[in-house]
Amino acid sequence: MLWLKSMPTEQPSPRSCLFTVRLWVEEIGPDQHEVRMQVKHVLSGETRSFRQWQEEVTFILARLSNPQTEITANAGLPSSVHDQ
């Protein structure tokens, strides 16, 4: 007699998010340039602009830590929100 161990039908999905990241250099004065950054959380459409790398990383990590909460929390909000 062959006994089959029942396999779970639902596999936990890996936590992942899709972002688009835009980087450019902007002239802010004679011989002065600054890197500008824009991140879009593709699923929710939330878009943020940054001037500091750490702020950009914090934004992305927050969405990775709980992507479903962010989608629910941002429902009904405009798709473009800017932090500068």
mmCIF file of the N, C-alpha and C atoms, coordinates in Angstrom:
data_MODEL
# 
_entry.id   MODEL 
# 
loop_
_atom_site.group_PDB 
_atom_site.id 
_atom_site.type_symbol 
_atom_site.label_atom_id 
_atom_site.label_alt_id 
_atom_site.label_comp_id 
_atom_site.label_asym_id 
_atom_site.label_entity_id 
_atom_site.label_seq_id 
_atom_site.pdbx_PDB_ins_code 
_atom_site.Cartn_x 
_atom_site.Cartn_y 
_atom_site.Cartn_z 
_atom_site.occupancy 
_atom_site.B_iso_or_equiv 
_atom_site.pdbx_formal_charge 
_atom_site.auth_seq_id 
_atom_site.auth_comp_id 
_atom_site.auth_asym_id 
_atom_site.auth_atom_id 
_atom_site.pdbx_PDB_model_num 
ATOM 1   N N  . MET A 1 1  ? 0.851  -1.168 0.000   1.00 0.00 ? 1  MET A N  1 
ATOM 2   C CA . MET A 1 1  ? 0.000  0.000  0.000   1.00 0.00 ? 1  MET A CA 1 
ATOM 3   C C  . MET A 1 1  ? 0.901  1.237  0.000   1.00 0.00 ? 1  MET A C  1 
ATOM 4   N N  . LEU A 1 2  ? 0.585  2.184  -0.808  1.00 0.00 ? 2  LEU A N  1 
ATOM 5   C CA . LEU A 1 2  ? 1.357  3.408  -0.923  1.00 0.00 ? 2  LEU A CA 1 
ATOM 6   C C  . LEU A 1 2  ? 0.607  4.543  -0.244  1.00 0.00 ? 2  LEU A C  1 
ATOM 7   N N  . TRP A 1 3  ? 1.264  5.188  0.711   1.00 0.00 ? 3  TRP A N  1 
ATOM 8   C CA . TRP A 1 3  ? 0.672  6.315  1.413   1.00 0.00 ? 3  TRP A CA 1 
ATOM 9   C C  . TRP A 1 3  ? 1.300  7.592  0.879   1.00 0.00 ? 3  TRP A C  1 
ATOM 10  N N  . LEU A 1 4  ? 0.475  8.490  0.478   1.00 0.00 ? 4  LEU A N  1 
ATOM 11  C CA . LEU A 1 4  ? 0.969  9.770  -0.018  1.00 0.00 ? 4  LEU A CA 1 
ATOM 12  C C  . LEU A 1 4  ? 0.754  10.828 1.045   1.00 0.00 ? 4  LEU A C  1 
ATOM 13  N N  . LYS A 1 5  ? 1.787  11.540 1.292   1.00 0.00 ? 5  LYS A N  1 
ATOM 14  C CA . LYS A 1 5  ? 1.678  12.657 2.221   1.00 0.00 ? 5  LYS A CA 1 
ATOM 15  C C  . LYS A 1 5  ? 0.992  13.803 1.490   1.00 0.00 ? 5  LYS A C  1 
ATOM 16  N N  . SER A 1 6  ? -0.032 14.349 2.105   1.00 0.00 ? 6  SER A N  1 
ATOM 17  C CA . SER A 1 6  ? -0.745 15.440 1.437   1.00 0.00 ? 6  SER A CA 1 
ATOM 18  C C  . SER A 1 6  ? 0.149  16.674 1.362   1.00 0.00 ? 6  SER A C  1 
ATOM 19  N N  . MET A 1 7  ? 0.163  17.262 0.213   1.00 0.00 ? 7  MET A N  1 
ATOM 20  C CA . MET A 1 7  ? 0.969  18.450 -0.028  1.00 0.00 ? 7  MET A CA 1 
ATOM 21  C C  . MET A 1 7  ? 0.056  19.666 0.125   1.00 0.00 ? 7  MET A C  1 
ATOM 22  N N  . PRO A 1 8  ? 0.569  20.712 0.734   1.00 0.00 ? 8  PRO A N  1 
ATOM 23  C CA . PRO A 1 8  ? -0.259 21.921 0.817   1.00 0.00 ? 8  PRO A CA 1 
ATOM 24  C C  . PRO A 1 8  ? -0.558 22.450 -0.578  1.00 0.00 ? 8  PRO A C  1 
ATOM 25  N N  . THR A 1 9  ? -1.792 22.859 -0.794  1.00 0.00 ? 9  THR A N  1 
ATOM 26  C CA . THR A 1 9  ? -2.166 23.347 -2.122  1.00 0.00 ? 9  THR A CA 1 
ATOM 27  C C  . THR A 1 9  ? -1.795 24.810 -2.319  1.00 0.00 ? 9  THR A C  1 
ATOM 28  N N  . GLU A 1 10 ? -1.589 25.504 -1.231  1.00 0.00 ? 10 GLU A N  1 
ATOM 29  C CA . GLU A 1 10 ? -1.276 26.922 -1.330  1.00 0.00 ? 10 GLU A CA 1 
ATOM 30  C C  . GLU A 1 10 ? 0.147  27.168 -0.842  1.00 0.00 ? 10 GLU A C  1 
ATOM 31  N N  . GLN A 1 11 ? 1.005  27.580 -1.731  1.00 0.00 ? 11 GLN A N  1 
ATOM 32  C CA . GLN A 1 11 ? 2.385  27.896 -1.379  1.00 0.00 ? 11 GLN A CA 1 
ATOM 33  C C  . GLN A 1 11 ? 2.469  29.365 -0.984  1.00 0.00 ? 11 GLN A C  1 
ATOM 34  N N  . PRO A 1 12 ? 3.171  29.684 0.101   1.00 0.00 ? 12 PRO A N  1 
ATOM 35  C CA . PRO A 1 12 ? 3.320  31.100 0.433   1.00 0.00 ? 12 PRO A CA 1 
ATOM 36  C C  . PRO A 1 12 ? 4.103  31.810 -0.663  1.00 0.00 ? 12 PRO A C  1 
ATOM 37  N N  . SER A 1 13 ? 3.599  32.954 -1.071  1.00 0.00 ? 13 SER A N  1 
ATOM 38  C CA . SER A 1 13 ? 4.293  33.697 -2.118  1.00 0.00 ? 13 SER A CA 1 
ATOM 39  C C  . SER A 1 13 ? 5.429  34.513 -1.502  1.00 0.00 ? 13 SER A C  1 
ATOM 40  N N  . PRO A 1 14 ? 6.510  34.659 -2.237  1.00 0.00 ? 14 PRO A N  1 
ATOM 41  C CA . PRO A 1 14 ? 7.615  35.476 -1.711  1.00 0.00 ? 14 PRO A CA 1 
ATOM 42  C C  . PRO A 1 14 ? 7.203  36.932 -1.653  1.00 0.00 ? 14 PRO A C  1 
ATOM 43  N N  . ARG A 1 15 ? 7.751  37.627 -0.686  1.00 0.00 ? 15 ARG A N  1 
ATOM 44  C CA . ARG A 1 15 ? 7.456  39.058 -0.583  1.00 0.00 ? 15 ARG A CA 1 
ATOM 45  C C  . ARG A 1 15 ? 8.312  39.792 -1.602  1.00 0.00 ? 15 ARG A C  1 
ATOM 46  N N  . SER A 1 16 ? 7.652  40.440 -2.503  1.00 0.00 ? 16 SER A N  1 
ATOM 47  C CA . SER A 1 16 ? 8.379  41.222 -3.487  1.00 0.00 ? 16 SER A CA 1 
ATOM 48  C C  . SER A 1 16 ? 7.524  42.397 -3.920  1.00 0.00 ? 16 SER A C  1 
ATOM 49  N N  . CYS A 1 17 ? 8.176  43.416 -4.391  1.00 0.00 ? 17 CYS A N  1 
ATOM 50  C CA . CYS A 1 17 ? 7.511  44.607 -4.909  1.00 0.00 ? 17 CYS A CA 1 
ATOM 51  C C  . CYS A 1 17 ? 8.239  45.016 -6.178  1.00 0.00 ? 17 CYS A C  1 
ATOM 52  N N  . LEU A 1 18 ? 7.546  45.744 -7.006  1.00 0.00 ? 18 LEU A N  1 
ATOM 53  C CA . LEU A 1 18 ? 8.146  46.243 -8.231  1.00 0.00 ? 18 LEU A CA 1 
ATOM 54  C C  . LEU A 1 18 ? 8.210  47.760 -8.152  1.00 0.00 ? 18 LEU A C  1 
ATOM 55  N N  . PHE A 1 19 ? 9.398  48.300 -8.372  1.00 0.00 ? 19 PHE A N  1 
ATOM 56  C CA . PHE A 1 19 ? 9.628  49.739 -8.341  1.00 0.00 ? 19 PHE A CA 1 
ATOM 57  C C  . PHE A 1 19 ? 10.280 50.172 -9.645  1.00 0.00 ? 19 PHE A C  1 
ATOM 58  N N  . THR A 1 20 ? 9.992  51.399 -10.067 1.00 0.00 ? 20 THR A N  1 
ATOM 59  C CA . THR A 1 20 ? 10.807 52.028 -11.099 1.00 0.00 ? 20 THR A CA 1 
ATOM 60  C C  . THR A 1 20 ? 11.577 53.138 -10.397 1.00 0.00 ? 20 THR A C  1 
ATOM 61  N N  . VAL A 1 21 ? 12.849 53.248 -10.742 1.00 0.00 ? 21 VAL A N  1 
ATOM 62  C CA . VAL A 1 21 ? 13.717 54.241 -10.115 1.00 0.00 ? 21 VAL A CA 1 
ATOM 63  C C  . VAL A 1 21 ? 14.301 55.107 -11.222 1.00 0.00 ? 21 VAL A C  1 
ATOM 64  N N  . ARG A 1 22 ? 14.160 56.407 -11.062 1.00 0.00 ? 22 ARG A N  1 
ATOM 65  C CA . ARG A 1 22 ? 14.685 57.366 -12.028 1.00 0.00 ? 22 ARG A CA 1 
ATOM 66  C C  . ARG A 1 22 ? 15.729 58.219 -11.317 1.00 0.00 ? 22 ARG A C  1 
ATOM 67  N N  . LEU A 1 23 ? 16.899 58.338 -11.911 1.00 0.00 ? 23 LEU A N  1 
ATOM 68  C CA . LEU A 1 23 ? 17.989 59.157 -11.368 1.00 0.00 ? 23 LEU A CA 1 
ATOM 69  C C  . LEU A 1 23 ? 18.444 60.139 -12.436 1.00 0.00 ? 23 LEU A C  1 
ATOM 70  N N  . TRP A 1 24 ? 18.728 61.364 -12.019 1.00 0.00 ? 24 TRP A N  1 
ATOM 71  C CA . TRP A 1 24 ? 19.267 62.348 -12.941 1.00 0.00 ? 24 TRP A CA 1 
ATOM 72  C C  . TRP A 1 24 ? 20.091 63.368 -12.164 1.00 0.00 ? 24 TRP A C  1 
ATOM 73  N N  . VAL A 1 25 ? 20.932 64.083 -12.888 1.00 0.00 ? 25 VAL A N  1 
ATOM 74  C CA . VAL A 1 25 ? 21.771 65.124 -12.289 1.00 0.00 ? 25 VAL A CA 1 
ATOM 75  C C  . VAL A 1 25 ? 21.184 66.468 -12.700 1.00 0.00 ? 25 VAL A C  1 
ATOM 76  N N  . GLU A 1 26 ? 20.986 67.316 -11.705 1.00 0.00 ? 26 GLU A N  1 
ATOM 77  C CA . GLU A 1 26 ? 20.408 68.635 -11.956 1.00 0.00 ? 26 GLU A CA 1 
ATOM 78  C C  . GLU A 1 26 ? 21.426 69.705 -11.573 1.00 0.00 ? 26 GLU A C  1 
ATOM 79  N N  . GLU A 1 27 ? 21.567 70.696 -12.430 1.00 0.00 ? 27 GLU A N  1 
ATOM 80  C CA . GLU A 1 27 ? 22.462 71.814 -12.124 1.00 0.00 ? 27 GLU A CA 1 
ATOM 81  C C  . GLU A 1 27 ? 21.753 72.748 -11.154 1.00 0.00 ? 27 GLU A C  1 
ATOM 82  N N  . ILE A 1 28 ? 22.413 73.032 -10.029 1.00 0.00 ? 28 ILE A N  1 
ATOM 83  C CA . ILE A 1 28 ? 21.800 73.908 -9.022  1.00 0.00 ? 28 ILE A CA 1 
ATOM 84  C C  . ILE A 1 28 ? 22.532 75.236 -8.894  1.00 0.00 ? 28 ILE A C  1 
ATOM 85  N N  . GLY A 1 29 ? 23.582 75.394 -9.640  1.00 0.00 ? 29 GLY A N  1 
ATOM 86  C CA . GLY A 1 29 ? 24.357 76.631 -9.632  1.00 0.00 ? 29 GLY A CA 1 
ATOM 87  C C  . GLY A 1 29 ? 25.578 76.461 -10.510 1.00 0.00 ? 29 GLY A C  1 
ATOM 88  N N  . PRO A 1 30 ? 26.369 77.522 -10.647 1.00 0.00 ? 30 PRO A N  1 
ATOM 89  C CA . PRO A 1 30 ? 27.591 77.409 -11.441 1.00 0.00 ? 30 PRO A CA 1 
ATOM 90  C C  . PRO A 1 30 ? 28.503 76.337 -10.846 1.00 0.00 ? 30 PRO A C  1 
ATOM 91  N N  . ASP A 1 31 ? 28.836 75.353 -11.661 1.00 0.00 ? 31 ASP A N  1 
ATOM 92  C CA . ASP A 1 31 ? 29.705 74.250 -11.261 1.00 0.00 ? 31 ASP A CA 1 
ATOM 93  C C  . ASP A 1 31 ? 29.165 73.470 -10.053 1.00 0.00 ? 31 ASP A C  1 
ATOM 94  N N  . GLN A 1 32 ? 27.860 73.495 -9.816  1.00 0.00 ? 32 GLN A N  1 
ATOM 95  C CA . GLN A 1 32 ? 27.233 72.729 -8.737  1.00 0.00 ? 32 GLN A CA 1 
ATOM 96  C C  . GLN A 1 32 ? 26.128 71.849 -9.317  1.00 0.00 ? 32 GLN A C  1 
ATOM 97  N N  . HIS A 1 33 ? 26.207 70.584 -8.971  1.00 0.00 ? 33 HIS A N  1 
ATOM 98  C CA . HIS A 1 33 ? 25.227 69.635 -9.462  1.00 0.00 ? 33 HIS A CA 1 
ATOM 99  C C  . HIS A 1 33 ? 24.728 68.778 -8.301  1.00 0.00 ? 33 HIS A C  1 
ATOM 100 N N  . GLU A 1 34 ? 23.494 68.287 -8.446  1.00 0.00 ? 34 GLU A N  1 
ATOM 101 C CA . GLU A 1 34 ? 22.902 67.461 -7.399  1.00 0.00 ? 34 GLU A CA 1 
ATOM 102 C C  . GLU A 1 34 ? 22.162 66.294 -8.053  1.00 0.00 ? 34 GLU A C  1 
ATOM 103 N N  . VAL A 1 35 ? 22.294 65.121 -7.457  1.00 0.00 ? 35 VAL A N  1 
ATOM 104 C CA . VAL A 1 35 ? 21.580 63.952 -7.954  1.00 0.00 ? 35 VAL A CA 1 
ATOM 105 C C  . VAL A 1 35 ? 20.151 64.016 -7.430  1.00 0.00 ? 35 VAL A C  1 
ATOM 106 N N  . ARG A 1 36 ? 19.192 63.812 -8.308  1.00 0.00 ? 36 ARG A N  1 
ATOM 107 C CA . ARG A 1 36 ? 17.781 63.764 -7.945  1.00 0.00 ? 36 ARG A CA 1 
ATOM 108 C C  . ARG A 1 36 ? 17.290 62.341 -8.205  1.00 0.00 ? 36 ARG A C  1 
ATOM 109 N N  . MET A 1 37 ? 16.342 61.919 -7.409  1.00 0.00 ? 37 MET A N  1 
ATOM 110 C CA . MET A 1 37 ? 15.843 60.556 -7.505  1.00 0.00 ? 37 MET A CA 1 
ATOM 111 C C  . MET A 1 37 ? 14.325 60.545 -7.442  1.00 0.00 ? 37 MET A C  1 
ATOM 112 N N  . GLN A 1 38 ? 13.726 59.624 -8.179  1.00 0.00 ? 38 GLN A N  1 
ATOM 113 C CA . GLN A 1 38 ? 12.283 59.438 -8.126  1.00 0.00 ? 38 GLN A CA 1 
ATOM 114 C C  . GLN A 1 38 ? 12.014 57.934 -8.106  1.00 0.00 ? 38 GLN A C  1 
ATOM 115 N N  . VAL A 1 39 ? 11.161 57.502 -7.193  1.00 0.00 ? 39 VAL A N  1 
ATOM 116 C CA . VAL A 1 39 ? 10.809 56.087 -7.069  1.00 0.00 ? 39 VAL A CA 1 
ATOM 117 C C  . VAL A 1 39 ? 9.306  55.954 -7.223  1.00 0.00 ? 39 VAL A C  1 
ATOM 118 N N  . LYS A 1 40 ? 8.886  54.998 -8.029  1.00 0.00 ? 40 LYS A N  1 
ATOM 119 C CA . LYS A 1 40 ? 7.459  54.708 -8.190  1.00 0.00 ? 40 LYS A CA 1 
ATOM 120 C C  . LYS A 1 40 ? 7.208  53.273 -7.750  1.00 0.00 ? 40 LYS A C  1 
ATOM 121 N N  . HIS A 1 41 ? 6.291  53.096 -6.810  1.00 0.00 ? 41 HIS A N  1 
ATOM 122 C CA . HIS A 1 41 ? 5.835  51.774 -6.397  1.00 0.00 ? 41 HIS A CA 1 
ATOM 123 C C  . HIS A 1 41 ? 4.796  51.384 -7.446  1.00 0.00 ? 41 HIS A C  1 
ATOM 124 N N  . VAL A 1 42 ? 5.165  50.459 -8.329  1.00 0.00 ? 42 VAL A N  1 
ATOM 125 C CA . VAL A 1 42 ? 4.377  50.189 -9.520  1.00 0.00 ? 42 VAL A CA 1 
ATOM 126 C C  . VAL A 1 42 ? 2.961  49.725 -9.203  1.00 0.00 ? 42 VAL A C  1 
ATOM 127 N N  . LEU A 1 43 ? 2.795  48.855 -8.228  1.00 0.00 ? 43 LEU A N  1 
ATOM 128 C CA . LEU A 1 43 ? 1.474  48.304 -7.943  1.00 0.00 ? 43 LEU A CA 1 
ATOM 129 C C  . LEU A 1 43 ? 0.482  49.355 -7.442  1.00 0.00 ? 43 LEU A C  1 
ATOM 130 N N  . SER A 1 44 ? 0.925  50.233 -6.561  1.00 0.00 ? 44 SER A N  1 
ATOM 131 C CA . SER A 1 44 ? 0.017  51.252 -6.020  1.00 0.00 ? 44 SER A CA 1 
ATOM 132 C C  . SER A 1 44 ? 0.048  52.550 -6.823  1.00 0.00 ? 44 SER A C  1 
ATOM 133 N N  . GLY A 1 45 ? 1.119  52.769 -7.590  1.00 0.00 ? 45 GLY A N  1 
ATOM 134 C CA . GLY A 1 45 ? 1.260  54.005 -8.342  1.00 0.00 ? 45 GLY A CA 1 
ATOM 135 C C  . GLY A 1 45 ? 1.850  55.146 -7.530  1.00 0.00 ? 45 GLY A C  1 
ATOM 136 N N  . GLU A 1 46 ? 2.110  54.905 -6.248  1.00 0.00 ? 46 GLU A N  1 
ATOM 137 C CA . GLU A 1 46 ? 2.668  55.959 -5.397  1.00 0.00 ? 46 GLU A CA 1 
ATOM 138 C C  . GLU A 1 46 ? 4.056  56.346 -5.908  1.00 0.00 ? 46 GLU A C  1 
ATOM 139 N N  . THR A 1 47 ? 4.278  57.639 -6.079  1.00 0.00 ? 47 THR A N  1 
ATOM 140 C CA . THR A 1 47 ? 5.538  58.157 -6.589  1.00 0.00 ? 47 THR A CA 1 
ATOM 141 C C  . THR A 1 47 ? 6.092  59.173 -5.606  1.00 0.00 ? 47 THR A C  1 
ATOM 142 N N  . ARG A 1 48 ? 7.375  59.053 -5.323  1.00 0.00 ? 48 ARG A N  1 
ATOM 143 C CA . ARG A 1 48 ? 8.040  59.994 -4.419  1.00 0.00 ? 48 ARG A CA 1 
ATOM 144 C C  . ARG A 1 48 ? 9.339  60.464 -5.046  1.00 0.00 ? 48 ARG A C  1 
ATOM 145 N N  . SER A 1 49 ? 9.689  61.717 -4.776  1.00 0.00 ? 49 SER A N  1 
ATOM 146 C CA . SER A 1 49 ? 10.956 62.290 -5.238  1.00 0.00 ? 49 SER A CA 1 
ATOM 147 C C  . SER A 1 49 ? 11.858 62.522 -4.039  1.00 0.00 ? 49 SER A C  1 
ATOM 148 N N  . PHE A 1 50 ? 13.160 62.312 -4.252  1.00 0.00 ? 50 PHE A N  1 
ATOM 149 C CA . PHE A 1 50 ? 14.125 62.416 -3.159  1.00 0.00 ? 50 PHE A CA 1 
ATOM 150 C C  . PHE A 1 50 ? 15.380 63.149 -3.610  1.00 0.00 ? 50 PHE A C  1 
ATOM 151 N N  . ARG A 1 51 ? 16.061 63.725 -2.625  1.00 0.00 ? 51 ARG A N  1 
ATOM 152 C CA . ARG A 1 51 ? 17.370 64.333 -2.848  1.00 0.00 ? 51 ARG A CA 1 
ATOM 153 C C  . ARG A 1 51 ? 18.449 63.621 -2.048  1.00 0.00 ? 51 ARG A C  1 
ATOM 154 N N  . GLN A 1 52 ? 18.024 62.774 -1.121  1.00 0.00 ? 52 GLN A N  1 
ATOM 155 C CA . GLN A 1 52 ? 18.965 62.051 -0.260  1.00 0.00 ? 52 GLN A CA 1 
ATOM 156 C C  . GLN A 1 52 ? 18.792 60.545 -0.477  1.00 0.00 ? 52 GLN A C  1 
ATOM 157 N N  . TRP A 1 53 ? 19.923 59.849 -0.652  1.00 0.00 ? 53 TRP A N  1 
ATOM 158 C CA . TRP A 1 53 ? 19.889 58.401 -0.874  1.00 0.00 ? 53 TRP A CA 1 
ATOM 159 C C  . TRP A 1 53 ? 19.196 57.668 0.273   1.00 0.00 ? 53 TRP A C  1 
ATOM 160 N N  . GLN A 1 54 ? 19.485 58.059 1.506   1.00 0.00 ? 54 GLN A N  1 
ATOM 161 C CA . GLN A 1 54 ? 18.932 57.344 2.653   1.00 0.00 ? 54 GLN A CA 1 
ATOM 162 C C  . GLN A 1 54 ? 17.408 57.419 2.679   1.00 0.00 ? 54 GLN A C  1 
ATOM 163 N N  . GLU A 1 55 ? 16.852 58.545 2.305   1.00 0.00 ? 55 GLU A N  1 
ATOM 164 C CA . GLU A 1 55 ? 15.390 58.680 2.269   1.00 0.00 ? 55 GLU A CA 1 
ATOM 165 C C  . GLU A 1 55 ? 14.779 57.757 1.218   1.00 0.00 ? 55 GLU A C  1 
ATOM 166 N N  . GLU A 1 56 ? 15.447 57.649 0.082   1.00 0.00 ? 56 GLU A N  1 
ATOM 167 C CA . GLU A 1 56 ? 14.973 56.763 -0.978  1.00 0.00 ? 56 GLU A CA 1 
ATOM 168 C C  . GLU A 1 56 ? 15.002 55.308 -0.519  1.00 0.00 ? 56 GLU A C  1 
ATOM 169 N N  . VAL A 1 57 ? 16.094 54.915 0.102   1.00 0.00 ? 57 VAL A N  1 
ATOM 170 C CA . VAL A 1 57 ? 16.230 53.543 0.602   1.00 0.00 ? 57 VAL A CA 1 
ATOM 171 C C  . VAL A 1 57 ? 15.178 53.259 1.674   1.00 0.00 ? 57 VAL A C  1 
ATOM 172 N N  . THR A 1 58 ? 14.939 54.200 2.565   1.00 0.00 ? 58 THR A N  1 
ATOM 173 C CA . THR A 1 58 ? 13.934 54.030 3.617   1.00 0.00 ? 58 THR A CA 1 
ATOM 174 C C  . THR A 1 58 ? 12.548 53.829 3.014   1.00 0.00 ? 58 THR A C  1 
ATOM 175 N N  . PHE A 1 59 ? 12.213 54.602 1.993   1.00 0.00 ? 59 PHE A N  1 
ATOM 176 C CA . PHE A 1 59 ? 10.922 54.472 1.310   1.00 0.00 ? 59 PHE A CA 1 
ATOM 177 C C  . PHE A 1 59 ? 10.755 53.071 0.724   1.00 0.00 ? 59 PHE A C  1 
ATOM 178 N N  . ILE A 1 60 ? 11.776 52.596 0.030   1.00 0.00 ? 60 ILE A N  1 
ATOM 179 C CA . ILE A 1 60 ? 11.713 51.272 -0.604  1.00 0.00 ? 60 ILE A CA 1 
ATOM 180 C C  . ILE A 1 60 ? 11.620 50.174 0.454   1.00 0.00 ? 60 ILE A C  1 
ATOM 181 N N  . LEU A 1 61 ? 12.452 50.246 1.478   1.00 0.00 ? 61 LEU A N  1 
ATOM 182 C CA . LEU A 1 61 ? 12.437 49.213 2.518   1.00 0.00 ? 61 LEU A CA 1 
ATOM 183 C C  . LEU A 1 61 ? 11.098 49.164 3.254   1.00 0.00 ? 61 LEU A C  1 
ATOM 184 N N  . ALA A 1 62 ? 10.468 50.303 3.444   1.00 0.00 ? 62 ALA A N  1 
ATOM 185 C CA . ALA A 1 62 ? 9.163  50.330 4.105   1.00 0.00 ? 62 ALA A CA 1 
ATOM 186 C C  . ALA A 1 62 ? 8.123  49.582 3.273   1.00 0.00 ? 62 ALA A C  1 
ATOM 187 N N  . ARG A 1 63 ? 8.174  49.722 1.962   1.00 0.00 ? 63 ARG A N  1 
ATOM 188 C CA . ARG A 1 63 ? 7.224  49.014 1.099   1.00 0.00 ? 63 ARG A CA 1 
ATOM 189 C C  . ARG A 1 63 ? 7.537  47.529 1.062   1.00 0.00 ? 63 ARG A C  1 
ATOM 190 N N  . LEU A 1 64 ? 8.795  47.157 1.146   1.00 0.00 ? 64 LEU A N  1 
ATOM 191 C CA . LEU A 1 64 ? 9.168  45.743 1.141   1.00 0.00 ? 64 LEU A CA 1 
ATOM 192 C C  . LEU A 1 64 ? 8.784  45.048 2.437   1.00 0.00 ? 64 LEU A C  1 
ATOM 193 N N  . SER A 1 65 ? 8.780  45.780 3.543   1.00 0.00 ? 65 SER A N  1 
ATOM 194 C CA . SER A 1 65 ? 8.489  45.154 4.831   1.00 0.00 ? 65 SER A CA 1 
ATOM 195 C C  . SER A 1 65 ? 7.027  44.735 4.940   1.00 0.00 ? 65 SER A C  1 
ATOM 196 N N  . ASN A 1 66 ? 6.119  45.438 4.268   1.00 0.00 ? 66 ASN A N  1 
ATOM 197 C CA . ASN A 1 66 ? 4.712  45.075 4.313   1.00 0.00 ? 66 ASN A CA 1 
ATOM 198 C C  . ASN A 1 66 ? 3.992  45.626 3.089   1.00 0.00 ? 66 ASN A C  1 
ATOM 199 N N  . PRO A 1 67 ? 4.171  44.997 1.928   1.00 0.00 ? 67 PRO A N  1 
ATOM 200 C CA . PRO A 1 67 ? 3.613  45.548 0.693   1.00 0.00 ? 67 PRO A CA 1 
ATOM 201 C C  . PRO A 1 67 ? 2.091  45.600 0.675   1.00 0.00 ? 67 PRO A C  1 
ATOM 202 N N  . GLN A 1 68 ? 1.388  44.631 1.268   1.00 0.00 ? 68 GLN A N  1 
ATOM 203 C CA . GLN A 1 68 ? -0.074 44.628 1.246   1.00 0.00 ? 68 GLN A CA 1 
ATOM 204 C C  . GLN A 1 68 ? -0.653 45.784 2.034   1.00 0.00 ? 68 GLN A C  1 
ATOM 205 N N  . THR A 1 69 ? -0.041 46.138 3.151   1.00 0.00 ? 69 THR A N  1 
ATOM 206 C CA . THR A 1 69 ? -0.515 47.262 3.954   1.00 0.00 ? 69 THR A CA 1 
ATOM 207 C C  . THR A 1 69 ? -0.435 48.548 3.157   1.00 0.00 ? 69 THR A C  1 
ATOM 208 N N  . GLU A 1 70 ? 0.640  48.718 2.414   1.00 0.00 ? 70 GLU A N  1 
ATOM 209 C CA . GLU A 1 70 ? 0.808  49.947 1.640   1.00 0.00 ? 70 GLU A CA 1 
ATOM 210 C C  . GLU A 1 70 ? -0.245 50.072 0.551   1.00 0.00 ? 70 GLU A C  1 
ATOM 211 N N  . ILE A 1 71 ? -0.596 48.963 -0.083  1.00 0.00 ? 71 ILE A N  1 
ATOM 212 C CA . ILE A 1 71 ? -1.586 49.015 -1.148  1.00 0.00 ? 71 ILE A CA 1 
ATOM 213 C C  . ILE A 1 71 ? -2.927 49.445 -0.567  1.00 0.00 ? 71 ILE A C  1 
ATOM 214 N N  . THR A 1 72 ? -3.316 48.857 0.552   1.00 0.00 ? 72 THR A N  1 
ATOM 215 C CA . THR A 1 72 ? -4.575 49.198 1.196   1.00 0.00 ? 72 THR A CA 1 
ATOM 216 C C  . THR A 1 72 ? -4.559 50.627 1.714   1.00 0.00 ? 72 THR A C  1 
ATOM 217 N N  . ALA A 1 73 ? -3.459 51.017 2.353   1.00 0.00 ? 73 ALA A N  1 
ATOM 218 C CA . ALA A 1 73 ? -3.369 52.347 2.952   1.00 0.00 ? 73 ALA A CA 1 
ATOM 219 C C  . ALA A 1 73 ? -3.434 53.444 1.908   1.00 0.00 ? 73 ALA A C  1 
ATOM 220 N N  . ASN A 1 74 ? -2.963 53.183 0.689   1.00 0.00 ? 74 ASN A N  1 
ATOM 221 C CA . ASN A 1 74 ? -2.909 54.217 -0.340  1.00 0.00 ? 74 ASN A CA 1 
ATOM 222 C C  . ASN A 1 74 ? -4.101 54.190 -1.285  1.00 0.00 ? 74 ASN A C  1 
ATOM 223 N N  . ALA A 1 75 ? -5.057 53.314 -1.056  1.00 0.00 ? 75 ALA A N  1 
ATOM 224 C CA . ALA A 1 75 ? -6.215 53.243 -1.936  1.00 0.00 ? 75 ALA A CA 1 
ATOM 225 C C  . ALA A 1 75 ? -6.954 54.577 -1.911  1.00 0.00 ? 75 ALA A C  1 
ATOM 226 N N  . GLY A 1 76 ? -7.266 55.086 -3.081  1.00 0.00 ? 76 GLY A N  1 
ATOM 227 C CA . GLY A 1 76 ? -8.011 56.323 -3.181  1.00 0.00 ? 76 GLY A CA 1 
ATOM 228 C C  . GLY A 1 76 ? -7.172 57.583 -3.122  1.00 0.00 ? 76 GLY A C  1 
ATOM 229 N N  . LEU A 1 77 ? -5.879 57.465 -2.877  1.00 0.00 ? 77 LEU A N  1 
ATOM 230 C CA . LEU A 1 77 ? -5.020 58.636 -2.847  1.00 0.00 ? 77 LEU A CA 1 
ATOM 231 C C  . LEU A 1 77 ? -4.536 58.953 -4.257  1.00 0.00 ? 77 LEU A C  1 
ATOM 232 N N  . PRO A 1 78 ? -4.164 60.193 -4.523  1.00 0.00 ? 78 PRO A N  1 
ATOM 233 C CA . PRO A 1 78 ? -3.586 60.514 -5.832  1.00 0.00 ? 78 PRO A CA 1 
ATOM 234 C C  . PRO A 1 78 ? -2.348 59.662 -6.069  1.00 0.00 ? 78 PRO A C  1 
ATOM 235 N N  . SER A 1 79 ? -2.095 59.313 -7.310  1.00 0.00 ? 79 SER A N  1 
ATOM 236 C CA . SER A 1 79 ? -0.986 58.409 -7.615  1.00 0.00 ? 79 SER A CA 1 
ATOM 237 C C  . SER A 1 79 ? 0.367  59.082 -7.504  1.00 0.00 ? 79 SER A C  1 
ATOM 238 N N  . SER A 1 80 ? 0.422  60.381 -7.380  1.00 0.00 ? 80 SER A N  1 
ATOM 239 C CA . SER A 1 80 ? 1.703  61.065 -7.292  1.00 0.00 ? 80 SER A CA 1 
ATOM 240 C C  . SER A 1 80 ? 1.773  61.919 -6.036  1.00 0.00 ? 80 SER A C  1 
ATOM 241 N N  . VAL A 1 81 ? 2.694  61.543 -5.160  1.00 0.00 ? 81 VAL A N  1 
ATOM 242 C CA . VAL A 1 81 ? 2.933  62.288 -3.938  1.00 0.00 ? 81 VAL A CA 1 
ATOM 243 C C  . VAL A 1 81 ? 4.423  62.592 -3.905  1.00 0.00 ? 81 VAL A C  1 
ATOM 244 N N  . HIS A 1 82 ? 4.794  63.843 -3.690  1.00 0.00 ? 82 HIS A N  1 
ATOM 245 C CA . HIS A 1 82 ? 6.208  64.213 -3.748  1.00 0.00 ? 82 HIS A CA 1 
ATOM 246 C C  . HIS A 1 82 ? 6.713  64.655 -2.384  1.00 0.00 ? 82 HIS A C  1 
ATOM 247 N N  . ASP A 1 83 ? 7.865  64.102 -1.999  1.00 0.00 ? 83 ASP A N  1 
ATOM 248 C CA . ASP A 1 83 ? 8.592  64.528 -0.797  1.00 0.00 ? 83 ASP A CA 1 
ATOM 249 C C  . ASP A 1 83 ? 9.883  65.177 -1.255  1.00 0.00 ? 83 ASP A C  1 
ATOM 250 N N  . GLN A 1 84 ? 10.098 66.390 -0.896  1.00 0.00 ? 84 GLN A N  1 
ATOM 251 C CA . GLN A 1 84 ? 11.364 67.024 -1.254  1.00 0.00 ? 84 GLN A CA 1 
ATOM 252 C C  . GLN A 1 84 ? 11.895 67.778 -0.079  1.00 0.00 ? 84 GLN A C  1 
# 
